[in-house]
Amino acid sequence: MPRYKLTIEYDGGPYNGWQSQTNGLAVQDQVTKAVRAYSGEEADVFAAGRTDTGVHALGQVVHLDLERGDKADKVKDAVNYHLKPAPISVVAAEMVSDEFHARFDATKRHYLYRIINRRAPLTLDLGQAWAVPIPLDADAMHRAAQALIGKHDFTTFRSVHCQAKSPVRTMDEITVSRYGEEIEVICRARSFLHNQVRSIVGSLKCVGEGKWRPKDMEAALKAADRSRCGPVAPPDGLYLTAVDYD
């Protein structure tokens, strides 16, 4: 049975996260429904990451098996047809080995967090970024973030509901850059804990507005204490931008 790798983008605003749940519509529900409408098959759709409620994706990766064996481009076009009018799109598709797994074979996950730093309310970016009216020092935020690079116990920066067996993760990159009114926080690691990026960004905001010093970020990390985390950033500005595979 042919296996397909699909790269998907979506607006997470209307959905209760990626994964199907009993208490709300998920992105996975929409994709599974579209695959069924096209193929007539009850295919399981496995994703590289379980994005939370309201979190967006530019490069979510999924895999699924289909008996009919159509070419990858046909699968992409057919699934997109049946996804309308949902704000979800398959942007790339390819056939892969039967051994490929979207989640377990991933070697890096890339996240972007967008902050619009201005007094005026958002219009075009409403629901797509975090509006912060207080001036932020992006350079100080970047300096503070460097303390998180490497292998650490990230208990401070994970949700109390996180189901991961260990709080230890290796952060490969965190950069904070300003482009006019927009501040971008880029995080890259093999895997992330539940709410890890949003927790980090919320704490970096404390640095940016002067409530924390850059060294306070390192102190919070070393404390391994969830109560030392700053306010968690909202989901609106978070995007899963890409997933790497060997």
C-alpha positions in Angstrom: 0.0 0.0 0.0 1.6 3.3 -1.1 2.6 5.8 1.7 2.3 9.5 1.1 4.1 12.4 2.8 2.1 15.6 2.8 3.2 19.1 3.8 0.3 21.1 5.1 -0.3 24.7 6.1 -3.2 25.9 8.1 -4.7 28.7 10.1 -5.2 27.1 13.6 -7.6 29.8 14.8 -10.8 27.9 14.1 -9.5 24.6 15.4 -8.9 22.8 18.7 -5.4 21.9 17.8 -4.1 19.3 15.3 -5.2 16.1 17.1 -8.7 14.8 17.0 -10.5 15.2 20.4 -13.9 14.7 21.8 -14.5 18.3 22.7 -13.9 20.2 19.5 -13.1 20.2 15.8 -9.4 19.6 15.1 -7.3 20.0 11.9 -6.8 16.3 11.8 -10.5 15.8 11.6 -10.7 18.0 8.5 -7.8 16.3 6.8 -9.1 12.8 7.5 -12.5 13.8 6.2 -11.1 15.2 3.0 -9.0 12.1 2.4 -12.1 9.9 2.9 -14.2 12.0 0.6 -11.5 11.7 -2.2 -10.5 8.1 -1.7 -13.4 6.4 0.1 -10.8 5.0 2.5 -10.5 5.3 6.3 -6.9 6.3 6.3 -5.0 7.1 9.5 -3.2 10.5 9.3 0.0 10.8 11.4 1.5 14.2 12.0 5.0 15.4 12.9 3.7 17.6 15.7 0.5 18.1 17.7 0.0 21.8 17.5 -2.2 23.3 20.2 -5.5 25.2 19.9 -5.0 28.3 17.8 -1.5 27.5 16.7 -0.8 27.7 13.0 1.4 25.8 10.6 3.3 26.6 7.4 5.1 23.2 7.2 3.3 20.6 9.2 4.2 17.1 7.8 1.9 14.1 7.8 1.9 10.6 6.4 -0.9 8.3 5.4 -1.4 5.1 3.4 -3.9 4.7 0.5 -4.7 1.6 -1.4 -5.6 3.3 -4.7 -2.0 4.3 -5.4 -2.6 7.6 -7.3 0.3 9.9 -8.1 1.3 12.3 -5.3 0.2 15.4 -7.2 -3.3 13.9 -7.7 -3.5 13.1 -4.0 -2.5 16.7 -3.2 -5.1 18.3 -5.6 -7.9 15.9 -4.6 -7.4 16.4 -0.9 -7.2 20.2 -1.4 -10.5 20.1 -3.3 -12.3 18.4 -0.5 -10.7 20.6 2.2 -12.5 23.7 0.8 -13.5 26.1 2.4 -11.4 25.2 5.5 -8.2 27.3 6.0 -6.1 24.2 5.4 -4.0 23.4 2.3 -1.7 20.6 1.2 1.3 22.5 -0.3 3.4 19.5 -1.3 3.0 15.7 -1.6 5.3 12.8 -2.4 5.4 9.1 -2.2 7.8 7.7 0.5 9.0 4.4 1.8 6.7 2.3 3.9 9.1 2.8 6.8 8.8 6.6 6.8 7.0 8.0 9.9 6.2 11.7 10.0 6.6 11.9 13.8 9.3 9.4 14.7 11.6 10.1 11.8 11.7 13.9 12.3 15.2 15.2 13.2 14.4 18.9 13.6 11.3 21.0 14.2 11.3 24.7 13.4 8.9 27.2 15.1 8.4 30.9 14.5 6.7 33.2 17.0 5.5 36.6 15.7 5.1 39.7 17.9 3.7 42.9 16.4 5.2 45.6 18.7 3.0 48.7 18.2 0.3 50.7 20.0 -2.2 50.5 17.1 -4.5 47.4 17.2 -4.0 44.7 14.7 -6.1 44.4 11.6 -4.6 42.2 8.9 -2.5 40.3 11.5 -5.4 39.8 13.9 -5.3 36.2 15.1 -1.9 35.7 13.3 0.4 37.5 15.8 0.7 38.7 19.4 0.0 42.4 19.7 2.2 43.9 22.3 1.8 47.7 22.7 4.7 48.2 25.2 8.0 48.9 23.5 10.3 45.8 23.6 14.1 45.6 23.5 14.6 42.8 21.0 18.4 42.8 21.5 18.0 42.1 25.2 15.5 39.4 24.4 18.0 37.7 22.1 20.8 37.9 24.6 18.6 36.4 27.3 17.5 33.6 25.0 21.0 32.3 24.4 21.0 30.9 28.0 18.5 28.3 26.7 20.7 26.9 24.0 21.9 23.3 24.6 20.7 20.4 26.7 18.7 21.5 29.8 15.9 20.6 32.1 13.1 22.8 30.8 10.6 22.2 33.6 10.2 25.9 34.0 9.1 26.3 30.4 6.6 23.4 30.0 3.0 23.1 30.8 1.9 21.3 34.0 -0.2 19.1 31.6 2.8 18.1 29.6 2.8 14.3 29.1 6.5 13.9 28.1 8.4 11.4 30.2 11.3 13.8 30.7 11.6 17.6 30.8 15.1 17.4 29.3 15.4 18.8 25.8 18.2 20.1 23.6 17.6 23.5 22.1 19.6 24.0 18.9 18.7 27.6 18.1 16.8 30.6 19.6 17.1 33.9 17.8 15.1 37.1 18.4 15.1 39.6 15.6 13.3 42.9 14.9 12.0 43.9 11.5 10.3 47.3 11.9 7.2 46.7 14.1 7.6 42.9 14.0 9.7 40.8 16.3 10.4 37.2 15.3 11.4 34.5 17.7 12.8 31.4 15.9 13.2 28.2 17.8 14.8 25.0 16.5 15.1 21.6 18.2 14.5 17.9 17.6 11.5 18.0 19.8 9.6 20.4 22.1 7.6 20.1 25.3 4.0 21.1 25.7 3.8 24.9 25.6 7.6 25.2 25.6 7.9 27.8 22.9 5.0 29.9 24.2 6.4 29.8 27.7 9.8 30.9 26.5 8.4 33.7 24.4 6.2 35.0 27.3 9.3 35.1 29.6 11.3 36.8 26.9 8.7 39.5 26.7 9.4 40.2 30.4 13.0 40.8 29.4 12.0 43.0 26.5 9.9 45.3 28.6 12.5 45.6 31.3 10.7 43.6 34.0 13.4 40.9 33.9 17.1 41.3 33.3 18.7 38.9 30.7 20.3 36.9 33.4 16.9 36.3 35.0 16.1 34.0 32.1 19.0 31.8 32.9 18.0 31.8 36.6 14.4 30.8 35.7 15.8 27.9 33.6 18.1 26.6 36.3 15.3 26.8 38.9 13.4 24.0 37.1 10.3 25.4 38.6 7.1 26.1 36.6 6.2 29.0 38.9 9.3 30.9 37.8 8.0 31.1 34.2 6.6 34.4 32.9 3.1 34.7 31.5 2.6 32.2 28.6 2.3 33.9 25.2 -1.0 33.4 23.4 -1.2 30.8 20.5 -2.0 33.4 17.9 1.7 34.1 17.0 3.0 30.6 16.9 3.7 28.7 13.7 5.2 25.3 13.0 7.2 26.3 10.0 9.2 23.2 8.9 10.1 19.7 9.9 13.5 18.2 8.9 14.2 14.5 8.0 17.4 12.7 7.1 
